[in-house]
Amino acid sequence: NSIWQNNTAEVMGHAKTDPVVFAQVSDFARSIGMIPLELKKEQPGYILNSMLVPFLMAAQSLLVNDVADAETIDKTWVLGTGAPYGPFRILDVVGLDTAYNITKAIPGTEKIAAMLKEKIDEGKTGVQAGEGFYKYE
């Protein structure tokens, strides 16, 4: 069971993209049962990741600064928003190695990177490994 909506496709062109080609890509996405999400201009990380990364960083900051544990942070998010999963379940799905590589590139996140690296070194890289912030069967 994936937490992601696998039926969406972010469609992004650039300044020189032919509008006809852009429309064809969106039409193709629709033809295979996807919902095209059309960006008006280039954006690194597209839309989802542009929102997701700061959200996950905020949650990890709460954890490394000992504000609350991962379970409480997740529970707060789920109860407060009605979302099916909290940030640490999402991190487990994304993979802690991916989160670590992103975090290393962001200045001022050394504590978060160190926490992720510790988990990775223990083999706790997320759902695929059977354990990250949570254990999976």
DSSP file (Angstrom, degrees, kcal/mol; ACC not computed):
  #  RESIDUE AA STRUCTURE BP1 BP2  ACC     N-H-->O    O-->H-N    N-H-->O    O-->H-N    TCO  KAPPA ALPHA  PHI   PSI    X-CA   Y-CA   Z-CA
    1    1 A N              0   0    0      0, 0.0     2,-0.2     0, 0.0     0, 0.0   0.000 360.0 360.0 360.0 110.7    0.0    0.0    0.0
    2    2 A S        -     0   0    0      2,-0.1     4,-0.1     1,-0.1    91,-0.0  -0.599 360.0-147.0 -86.5 147.3    1.7    3.2   -1.2
    3    3 A I  S    S+     0   0    0     -2,-0.2     2,-0.2     2,-0.1    -1,-0.1   0.590  75.2  90.6 -84.8 -10.4    0.9    6.5    0.5
    4    4 A W  S    S-     0   0    0      1,-0.1     2,-1.2     2,-0.0    -2,-0.1  -0.586  84.2-119.8 -89.4 147.0    1.4    8.3   -2.9
    5    5 A Q    >   -     0   0    0     -2,-0.2     3,-1.0     1,-0.2    -2,-0.1  -0.747  29.4-170.9 -79.7 100.6   -1.3    9.0   -5.4
    6    6 A N  T 3  S+     0   0    0     -2,-1.2    -1,-0.2     1,-0.3    -2,-0.0   0.374  72.0  74.0 -79.7   7.0    0.2    7.0   -8.3
    7    7 A N  T 3  S+     0   0    0     27,-0.1    28,-3.4     2,-0.0     2,-0.3   0.184  80.0  88.1-105.8  18.2   -2.3    8.4  -10.7
    8    8 A T  E <   -a   35   0A   0     -3,-1.0     2,-0.4    26,-0.3    26,-0.0  -0.859  51.5-168.7-115.4 153.0   -0.9   11.9  -11.0
    9    9 A A  E     -a   36   0A   0     26,-2.2    28,-3.1    -2,-0.3     2,-0.6  -0.950  16.7-142.7-139.9 117.7    1.8   13.3  -13.3
   10   10 A E  E     -a   37   0A   0     -2,-0.4     2,-0.6    26,-0.2    28,-0.2  -0.701  20.8-157.8 -78.5 124.5    3.4   16.6  -12.8
   11   11 A V  E     +a   38   0A   0     26,-2.5    28,-2.7    -2,-0.6     2,-0.4  -0.915  16.9 172.0-110.8 119.9    3.9   18.1  -16.3
   12   12 A M        +     0   0    0     -2,-0.6     2,-0.1    26,-0.2    28,-0.1  -0.989   6.9 174.9-133.9 128.5    6.6   20.7  -16.7
   13   13 A G        -     0   0    0     -2,-0.4     2,-0.3    26,-0.4     5,-0.0  -0.287  23.3-125.2-105.0-162.2    8.0   22.3  -19.7
   14   14 A H    >   -     0   0    0     -2,-0.1     3,-2.3    27,-0.1    -1,-0.0  -0.813  42.0 -76.8-138.0-178.5   10.4   25.2  -20.1
   15   15 A A  T 3  S+     0   0    0      1,-0.3    -2,-0.0    -2,-0.3    26,-0.0   0.778 130.4  43.3 -55.5 -29.4   10.4   28.5  -21.9
   16   16 A K  T 3  S+     0   0    0      2,-0.1     2,-0.3     3,-0.0    -1,-0.3   0.323  81.9 124.1-101.8   8.5   11.1   26.9  -25.3
   17   17 A T    <   -     0   0    0     -3,-2.3    -4,-0.1     1,-0.1     3,-0.0  -0.535  68.5-118.5 -70.1 129.2    8.7   24.0  -24.9
   18   18 A D     >  -     0   0    0     -2,-0.3     4,-2.3     1,-0.2     3,-0.5  -0.530  15.7-136.5 -66.3 125.5    6.2   23.9  -27.8
   19   19 A P  H  > S+     0   0    0      0, 0.0     4,-2.3     0, 0.0     5,-0.2   0.813 104.7  57.1 -55.6 -31.2    2.7   24.4  -26.3
   20   20 A V  H  > S+     0   0    0      2,-0.2     4,-2.1     1,-0.2     5,-0.1   0.918 107.8  46.2 -66.5 -42.8    1.4   21.7  -28.6
   21   21 A V  H  > S+     0   0    0     -3,-0.5     4,-2.3     2,-0.2    -1,-0.2   0.913 110.8  52.9 -65.4 -42.7    3.9   19.2  -27.2
   22   22 A F  H  X S+     0   0    0     -4,-2.3     4,-2.0     1,-0.2    -2,-0.2   0.930 110.9  47.1 -57.2 -46.6    3.1   20.2  -23.6
   23   23 A A  H  X S+     0   0    0     -4,-2.3     4,-2.7     1,-0.2    -1,-0.2   0.874 109.3  54.7 -64.0 -37.8   -0.6   19.6  -24.4
   24   24 A Q  H  X S+     0   0    0     -4,-2.1     4,-2.7     2,-0.2    -1,-0.2   0.892 106.5  50.9 -63.8 -39.2    0.2   16.2  -26.0
   25   25 A V  H  X S+     0   0    0     -4,-2.3     4,-2.3     2,-0.2    -2,-0.2   0.930 112.3  46.4 -64.1 -44.6    2.1   15.2  -22.8
   26   26 A S  H  X S+     0   0    0     -4,-2.0     4,-2.2     2,-0.2    -2,-0.2   0.909 112.9  49.8 -62.9 -42.2   -0.9   16.1  -20.7
   27   27 A D  H  X S+     0   0    0     -4,-2.7     4,-2.4     2,-0.2    -2,-0.2   0.903 109.5  51.7 -62.9 -41.5   -3.3   14.3  -23.1
   28   28 A F  H  X S+     0   0    0     -4,-2.7     4,-1.2     2,-0.2    -2,-0.2   0.927 107.4  52.5 -61.3 -44.3   -1.1   11.2  -23.0
   29   29 A A  H ><>S+     0   0    0     -4,-2.3     5,-2.8     1,-0.2     3,-0.7   0.934 111.0  47.4 -56.9 -46.6   -1.2   11.2  -19.2
   30   30 A R  H ><5S+     0   0    0     -4,-2.2     3,-1.9     1,-0.2    -1,-0.2   0.893 106.1  59.0 -60.2 -40.1   -5.0   11.4  -19.3
   31   31 A S  H 3<5S+     0   0    0     -4,-2.4    -1,-0.2     1,-0.3    -2,-0.2   0.737 106.6  47.3 -65.9 -22.5   -5.1    8.6  -21.9
   32   32 A I  T <<5S-     0   0    0     -4,-1.2    -1,-0.3    -3,-0.7    -2,-0.2   0.150 127.7 -96.3-104.8  18.7   -3.3    6.2  -19.5
   33   33 A G  T < 5S+     0   0    0     -3,-1.9     2,-0.2     1,-0.3    -3,-0.2   0.651  81.8 130.5  83.4  16.4   -5.6    7.1  -16.6
   34   34 A M      < -     0   0    0     -5,-2.8    -1,-0.3    -6,-0.2   -26,-0.3  -0.647  57.3-126.9-100.3 160.3   -3.4    9.7  -14.9
   35   35 A I  E     -a    8   0A   0    -28,-3.4   -26,-2.2    -2,-0.2     2,-0.3  -0.924  26.3-140.1-104.1 111.6   -4.3   13.2  -13.8
   36   36 A P  E     -a    9   0A   0      0, 0.0     2,-0.7     0, 0.0   -26,-0.2  -0.562   9.4-159.9 -75.4 132.3   -1.9   15.7  -15.3
   37   37 A L  E     -a   10   0A   0    -28,-3.1   -26,-2.5    -2,-0.3     2,-0.5  -0.923  17.7-150.1-110.6 103.6   -0.8   18.5  -12.9
   38   38 A E  E     -a   11   0A   0     -2,-0.7     2,-0.3   -28,-0.2   -26,-0.2  -0.641   4.4-152.4 -88.8 121.7    0.4   21.2  -15.2
   39   39 A L        -     0   0    0    -28,-2.7   -26,-0.4    -2,-0.5     3,-0.1  -0.694   9.5-145.9 -86.3 141.6    3.1   23.6  -14.0
   40   40 A K  S    S+     0   0    0     -2,-0.3     2,-0.3     1,-0.1    -1,-0.1   0.732  79.1   1.6 -80.1 -22.9    3.1   27.1  -15.5
   41   41 A K  S    S-     0   0    0     -3,-0.0    -1,-0.1     2,-0.0   -27,-0.1  -0.959  95.5 -64.7-155.2 171.1    6.9   27.3  -15.4
   42   42 A E        +     0   0    0     -2,-0.3   -28,-0.1    -3,-0.1    -2,-0.0  -0.300  48.1 173.4 -63.3 141.3   10.0   25.4  -14.4
   43   43 A Q    >   -     0   0    0     -4,-0.0     3,-2.7    -2,-0.0     7,-0.1  -0.879  33.5-122.8-150.8 114.2   10.4   24.6  -10.8
   44   44 A P  T 3  S+     0   0    0      0, 0.0    -2,-0.0     0, 0.0     0, 0.0  -0.360 104.5  17.6 -55.5 132.3   13.2   22.4   -9.3
   45   45 A G  T 3>>S-     0   0    0      4,-0.1     4,-1.1     5,-0.1     5,-0.7   0.455 107.3-123.9  83.5  -0.3   11.4   19.6   -7.4
   46   46 A Y  T <45 -     0   0    0     -3,-2.7     4,-0.2     3,-0.2   -34,-0.0  -0.265  51.5 -54.5  56.5-146.9    8.2   20.3   -9.3
   47   47 A I  T  >5S+     0   0    0      2,-0.1     4,-1.4     3,-0.1     5,-0.2   0.915 131.5  48.8 -92.4 -54.1    5.2   21.0   -6.9
   48   48 A L  H >>5S+     0   0    0      1,-0.2     4,-3.0     2,-0.2     3,-0.8   0.935 115.6  42.0 -57.3 -52.7    5.0   18.0   -4.6
   49   49 A N  H 3X5S+     0   0    0     -4,-1.1     4,-2.1     1,-0.2    -1,-0.2   0.804 107.4  62.2 -68.0 -27.2    8.7   17.9   -3.6
   50   50 A S  H 34<S+     0   0    0     -5,-0.7    -1,-0.2    -4,-0.2    -2,-0.2   0.805 116.6  31.8 -65.8 -28.1    8.8   21.7   -3.3
   51   51 A M  H <X S+     0   0    0     -4,-1.4     4,-1.4    -3,-0.8    -2,-0.2   0.805 117.6  55.6 -92.8 -36.4    6.2   21.4   -0.5
   52   52 A L  H  X S+     0   0    0     -4,-3.0     4,-2.8    -5,-0.2     5,-0.3   0.902  99.9  56.7 -67.6 -44.5    7.3   18.0    0.9
   53   53 A V  H  X S+     0   0    0     -4,-2.1     4,-2.5     1,-0.2     5,-0.2   0.934 109.3  44.1 -60.0 -50.0   10.9   18.7    1.6
   54   54 A P  H  > S+     0   0    0      0, 0.0     4,-2.3     0, 0.0    -1,-0.2   0.896 113.9  52.7 -62.1 -36.7   10.3   21.7    3.9
   55   55 A F  H  X S+     0   0    0     -4,-1.4     4,-1.9     2,-0.2    -2,-0.2   0.940 112.2  44.0 -60.2 -48.9    7.5   19.8    5.7
   56   56 A L  H  X S+     0   0    0     -4,-2.8     4,-2.4     1,-0.2    -1,-0.2   0.870 112.1  53.3 -66.9 -36.5    9.8   16.8    6.3
   57   57 A M  H  X S+     0   0    0     -4,-2.5     4,-2.3    -5,-0.3    -1,-0.2   0.899 107.1  51.8 -64.8 -39.9   12.6   19.1    7.4
   58   58 A A  H  X S+     0   0    0     -4,-2.3     4,-1.8     2,-0.2    -2,-0.2   0.917 111.0  47.5 -62.9 -42.6   10.3   20.8   10.0
   59   59 A A  H  X S+     0   0    0     -4,-1.9     4,-1.7     1,-0.2    -2,-0.2   0.923 112.3  48.8 -64.2 -44.7    9.3   17.5   11.4
   60   60 A Q  H  X S+     0   0    0     -4,-2.4     4,-2.9     1,-0.2     5,-0.2   0.857 107.8  55.5 -65.2 -34.3   12.9   16.2   11.6
   61   61 A S  H  X S+     0   0    0     -4,-2.3     4,-1.8     1,-0.2    -1,-0.2   0.901 105.1  52.4 -63.4 -41.1   13.9   19.5   13.3
   62   62 A L  H  <>S+     0   0    0     -4,-1.8     5,-2.8     2,-0.2     6,-0.9   0.895 113.0  46.1 -60.1 -39.2   11.3   18.9   16.0
   63   63 A L  H ><5S+     0   0    0     -4,-1.7     3,-1.9     3,-0.2    -2,-0.2   0.957 113.0  45.3 -70.2 -52.1   12.7   15.5   16.6
   64   64 A V  H 3<5S+     0   0    0     -4,-2.9    -1,-0.2     1,-0.3    -2,-0.2   0.764 111.4  54.1 -68.2 -23.0   16.4   16.4   16.7
   65   65 A N  T 3<5S-     0   0    0     -4,-1.8    -1,-0.3    -5,-0.2    -2,-0.2   0.278 114.5-120.3 -91.4  11.2   15.7   19.3   19.0
   66   66 A D  T < 5S+     0   0    0     -3,-1.9    -3,-0.2     2,-0.2    -2,-0.1   0.782  71.5 134.8  58.9  33.3   13.9   16.9   21.3
   67   67 A V  S   <S-     0   0    0     -5,-2.8     2,-0.3     1,-0.3    -4,-0.2   0.889  80.1 -24.3 -73.8 -41.3   10.5   18.7   21.1
   68   68 A A  S    S-     0   0    0     -6,-0.9    -1,-0.3    -5,-0.0    -2,-0.2  -0.970  72.3 -95.2-161.7 164.4    8.7   15.3   20.6
   69   69 A D     >  -     0   0    0     -2,-0.3     4,-2.4    -3,-0.1     5,-0.2  -0.395  43.3-101.6 -83.7 168.4    9.4   11.8   19.4
   70   70 A A  H  > S+     0   0    0      1,-0.2     4,-2.7     2,-0.2    18,-0.3   0.882 120.4  52.7 -58.2 -42.2    8.6   10.6   15.9
   71   71 A E  H  > S+     0   0    0      1,-0.2     4,-2.7     2,-0.2    -1,-0.2   0.903 110.9  46.5 -62.6 -41.5    5.4    8.9   16.9
   72   72 A T  H  > S+     0   0    0      2,-0.2     4,-2.5     1,-0.2    -1,-0.2   0.893 112.3  50.3 -69.1 -39.4    4.0   12.0   18.6
   73   73 A I  H  X S+     0   0    0     -4,-2.4     4,-2.1     2,-0.2    -2,-0.2   0.938 113.6  45.9 -63.0 -45.8    5.0   14.2   15.7
   74   74 A D  H  X S+     0   0    0     -4,-2.7     4,-2.9     1,-0.2     5,-0.2   0.935 112.9  49.8 -60.8 -46.3    3.3   11.8   13.3
   75   75 A K  H  X S+     0   0    0     -4,-2.7     4,-2.8     1,-0.2     5,-0.3   0.893 109.1  52.6 -61.3 -40.2    0.2   11.5   15.5
   76   76 A T  H  X S+     0   0    0     -4,-2.5     4,-2.3     2,-0.2    -1,-0.2   0.923 112.3  45.2 -60.5 -45.1   -0.1   15.3   15.8
   77   77 A W  H  X S+     0   0    0     -4,-2.1     4,-2.1     2,-0.2     6,-0.5   0.937 114.7  47.0 -64.9 -47.4    0.0   15.7   12.0
   78   78 A V  H  X S+     0   0    0     -4,-2.9     4,-2.2     1,-0.2    -2,-0.2   0.932 118.0  41.2 -62.2 -47.4   -2.5   12.9   11.3
   79   79 A L  H  < S+     0   0    0     -4,-2.8    -1,-0.2    -5,-0.2    -2,-0.2   0.873 118.0  47.5 -69.3 -36.5   -4.9   14.1   14.0
   80   80 A G  H  < S+     0   0    0     -4,-2.3    -1,-0.2    -5,-0.3    -2,-0.2   0.777 127.9  21.5 -76.4 -27.3   -4.5   17.8   13.1
   81   81 A T  H  < S-     0   0    0     -4,-2.1    -3,-0.2    -5,-0.2    -2,-0.2   0.622  92.8-123.6-116.6 -17.9   -4.8   17.4    9.3
   82   82 A G     <  +     0   0    0     -4,-2.2    -4,-0.2    -5,-0.4    -3,-0.1   0.531  58.7 150.9  80.1   5.4   -6.7   14.2    8.7
   83   83 A A        -     0   0    0     -6,-0.5    -1,-0.3    -5,-0.1    -2,-0.1  -0.383  52.8-128.2 -66.8 149.7   -3.8   13.0    6.5
   84   84 A P  S    S+     0   0    0      0, 0.0     2,-0.3     0, 0.0    -1,-0.1   0.778  87.0  29.4 -72.5 -24.7   -3.3    9.2    6.5
   85   85 A Y  S    S-     0   0    0    -82,-0.1    -2,-0.1    -8,-0.1   -10,-0.0  -0.967  71.8-132.9-137.6 150.1    0.4    9.4    7.4
   86   86 A G     >  -     0   0    0     -2,-0.3     4,-2.0    -9,-0.0     3,-0.4  -0.374  41.9 -90.4 -91.7 177.3    2.7   11.6    9.3
   87   87 A P  H  > S+     0   0    0      0, 0.0     4,-2.4     0, 0.0     5,-0.1   0.803 122.2  52.7 -62.6 -32.3    6.1   12.9    8.2
   88   88 A F  H  > S+     0   0    0    -18,-0.3     4,-1.8     2,-0.2    45,-0.4   0.834 108.8  49.1 -78.3 -29.9    8.2   10.0    9.7
   89   89 A R  H  > S+     0   0    0     -3,-0.4     4,-1.7     2,-0.2    -1,-0.2   0.895 112.3  50.4 -66.7 -39.9    6.1    7.3    7.9
   90   90 A I  H  X S+     0   0    0     -4,-2.0     4,-2.9     1,-0.2     5,-0.3   0.921 108.0  52.1 -63.6 -43.4    6.5    9.4    4.8
   91   91 A L  H  X S+     0   0    0     -4,-2.4     4,-2.6     1,-0.2    -1,-0.2   0.898 107.1  53.4 -58.9 -40.3   10.3    9.5    5.3
   92   92 A D  H  < S+     0   0    0     -4,-1.8    35,-1.9     2,-0.2    36,-0.4   0.872 111.8  45.3 -62.6 -36.2   10.3    5.7    5.7
   93   93 A V  H  < S+     0   0    0     -4,-1.7    -2,-0.2    33,-0.2    -1,-0.2   0.922 114.0  47.6 -72.6 -44.7    8.5    5.4    2.4
   94   94 A V  H  < S-     0   0    0     -4,-2.9    -2,-0.2    -5,-0.1    -1,-0.2   0.885 120.1-112.2 -61.3 -38.7   10.8    7.9    0.6
   95   95 A G     X  -     0   0    0     -4,-2.6     4,-2.2    -5,-0.3     3,-0.3   0.273   7.3-117.6 105.6 126.7   13.8    6.2    2.1
   96   96 A L  H  > S+     0   0    0     29,-2.6     4,-2.5     1,-0.2     5,-0.1   0.781 113.9  60.0 -67.5 -25.6   16.2    7.6    4.7
   97   97 A D  H  > S+     0   0    0     28,-0.5     4,-2.3     2,-0.2    -1,-0.2   0.912 107.1  45.9 -66.8 -40.8   19.1    7.5    2.3
   98   98 A T  H  > S+     0   0    0     -3,-0.3     4,-2.0     2,-0.2    -2,-0.2   0.932 113.7  48.7 -64.3 -45.8   17.2    9.8   -0.1
   99   99 A A  H  X S+     0   0    0     -4,-2.2     4,-2.7    -8,-0.2    -2,-0.2   0.897 110.7  52.0 -60.4 -40.6   16.3   12.1    2.8
  100  100 A Y  H  X S+     0   0    0     -4,-2.5     4,-2.6     1,-0.2    -1,-0.2   0.930 108.2  50.1 -61.9 -46.8   19.9   12.1    3.9
  101  101 A N  H  X S+     0   0    0     -4,-2.3     4,-0.6     1,-0.2    -1,-0.2   0.862 113.7  45.7 -63.4 -35.5   21.2   13.0    0.5
  102  102 A I  H >< S+     0   0    0     -4,-2.0     3,-0.9     2,-0.2     4,-0.3   0.926 112.3  51.2 -68.8 -45.5   18.7   15.9    0.2
  103  103 A T  H >< S+     0   0    0     -4,-2.7     3,-2.0     1,-0.3     6,-0.2   0.879 101.6  60.7 -61.7 -40.2   19.5   17.1    3.8
  104  104 A K  H 3< S+     0   0    0     -4,-2.6    -1,-0.3     1,-0.3    -2,-0.2   0.796 102.0  54.8 -57.9 -27.6   23.2   17.1    3.2
  105  105 A A  T << S+     0   0    0     -3,-0.9    -1,-0.3    -4,-0.6    -2,-0.2   0.498  92.9  82.4 -85.7  -3.5   22.7   19.7    0.5
  106  106 A I  S X  S-     0   0    0     -3,-2.0     3,-1.1    -4,-0.3    -1,-0.0  -0.898  81.3-127.6-108.3 116.0   20.8   22.1    2.7
  107  107 A P  T 3  S+     0   0    0      0, 0.0    -2,-0.1     0, 0.0    -3,-0.0  -0.266  90.4  27.4 -59.5 143.7   22.9   24.4    4.9
  108  108 A G  T 3  S+     0   0    0      1,-0.0     3,-0.2     3,-0.0     4,-0.1   0.568  91.3 100.9  85.0   9.9   22.1   24.4    8.7
  109  109 A T    <>  +     0   0    0     -3,-1.1     4,-2.7    -6,-0.2     5,-0.2   0.018  35.5 122.6-114.4  27.9   20.7   20.8    8.8
  110  110 A E  H  > S+     0   0    0      1,-0.2     4,-2.5     2,-0.2     5,-0.2   0.870  73.8  51.9 -60.0 -39.7   23.8   19.1   10.2
  111  111 A K  H  > S+     0   0    0      2,-0.2     4,-2.0    -3,-0.2    -1,-0.2   0.900 111.8  46.7 -65.0 -39.7   21.9   17.7   13.2
  112  112 A I  H  > S+     0   0    0      2,-0.2     4,-2.5     1,-0.2    -2,-0.2   0.929 112.1  50.3 -66.5 -45.2   19.2   16.2   10.9
  113  113 A A  H  X S+     0   0    0     -4,-2.7     4,-2.7     1,-0.2    -2,-0.2   0.907 110.0  50.9 -59.8 -41.8   21.8   14.7    8.6
  114  114 A A  H  X S+     0   0    0     -4,-2.5     4,-2.1    -5,-0.2    -1,-0.2   0.897 109.7  50.0 -63.9 -40.6   23.7   13.2   11.5
  115  115 A M  H  X S+     0   0    0     -4,-2.0     4,-1.8     2,-0.2    -2,-0.2   0.933 113.6  45.3 -62.8 -46.0   20.4   11.6   12.8
  116  116 A L  H  X S+     0   0    0     -4,-2.5     4,-2.7     1,-0.2    -2,-0.2   0.912 111.0  53.1 -64.5 -42.6   19.6   10.1    9.4
  117  117 A K  H  X S+     0   0    0     -4,-2.7     4,-2.8     1,-0.2    -1,-0.2   0.882 106.0  54.2 -61.0 -39.5   23.2    8.9    8.9
  118  118 A E  H  X S+     0   0    0     -4,-2.1     4,-1.1     2,-0.2    -1,-0.2   0.932 111.0  45.1 -60.3 -46.3   23.1    7.1   12.2
  119  119 A K  H  <>S+     0   0    0     -4,-1.8     5,-2.6     2,-0.2     3,-0.4   0.918 113.1  50.2 -63.8 -43.8   19.9    5.2   11.2
  120  120 A I  H ><5S+     0   0    0     -4,-2.7     3,-2.0     1,-0.2    -2,-0.2   0.920 107.2  54.0 -60.8 -44.2   21.3    4.5    7.7
  121  121 A D  H 3<5S+     0   0    0     -4,-2.8    -1,-0.2     1,-0.3    -2,-0.2   0.771 106.5  53.3 -62.4 -25.5   24.5    3.1    9.3
  122  122 A E  T 3<5S-     0   0    0     -4,-1.1    -1,-0.3    -3,-0.4    -2,-0.2   0.419 122.2-109.3 -86.0  -0.1   22.3    0.8   11.4
  123  123 A G  T < 5S+     0   0    0     -3,-2.0     2,-1.3    -4,-0.2     8,-0.2   0.563  79.5 132.7  82.6   9.0   20.6   -0.5    8.2
  124  124 A K      < +     0   0    0     -5,-2.6    -1,-0.2    -6,-0.2     8,-0.1  -0.666  14.5 144.5 -94.9  80.5   17.4    1.3    9.1
  125  125 A T        -     0   0    0     -2,-1.3   -29,-2.6     1,-0.3   -28,-0.5   0.410  60.4 -94.1-101.7   1.3   16.7    3.0    5.7
  126  126 A G  B >>>S-B  131   0B   0      5,-2.7     5,-1.3   -31,-0.2     3,-1.1  -0.830  72.0 -19.3 125.6-162.3   12.9    2.7    5.7
  127  127 A V  G >45S+     0   0    0    -35,-1.9     3,-1.3    -2,-0.3    -1,-0.2   0.872 127.0  57.6 -52.8 -46.1   10.2    0.5    4.4
  128  128 A Q  G 345S+     0   0    0    -36,-0.4    -1,-0.3     1,-0.3    -2,-0.1   0.822 110.8  43.8 -59.3 -31.8   12.4   -1.3    1.9
  129  129 A A  G <45S-     0   0    0     -3,-1.1    -1,-0.3     2,-0.2    -2,-0.2   0.529 116.5-113.1 -90.0  -7.5   14.8   -2.4    4.6
  130  130 A G  T <<5S+     0   0    0     -3,-1.3     6,-3.5    -4,-0.8     2,-0.3   0.348  91.7  52.2  91.0  -6.8   12.0   -3.4    7.0
  131  131 A E  B   < +BC 126 135B   0     -5,-1.3    -5,-2.7     4,-0.3     4,-0.2  -0.952  44.4 131.6-162.1 141.7   12.8   -0.6    9.4
  132  132 A G  S    S-     0   0    0      2,-2.5   -43,-0.1    -2,-0.3    -7,-0.1  -0.155  96.2 -21.7-145.2-109.9   13.3    3.1    9.5
  133  133 A F  S    S+     0   0    0    -45,-0.4     2,-0.3    -2,-0.1   -62,-0.1   0.717 143.4  31.0 -78.4 -22.5   11.6    5.2   12.1
  134  134 A Y  S    S-     0   0    0    -46,-0.2    -2,-2.5   -45,-0.1     2,-0.4  -0.844  89.2-110.7-126.6 164.2    9.1    2.3   12.3
  135  135 A K  B     -C  131   0B   0     -2,-0.3     2,-0.3    -4,-0.2    -4,-0.3  -0.791  31.3-166.9 -97.0 142.5    9.4   -1.4   11.9
  136  136 A Y              0   0    0     -6,-3.5   -10,-0.0    -2,-0.4     0, 0.0  -0.941 360.0 360.0-128.9 149.3    7.7   -3.1    8.9
  137  137 A E              0   0    0     -2,-0.3    -1,-0.1    -6,-0.0    -6,-0.0   0.421 360.0 360.0 -97.2 360.0    7.0   -6.8    8.1
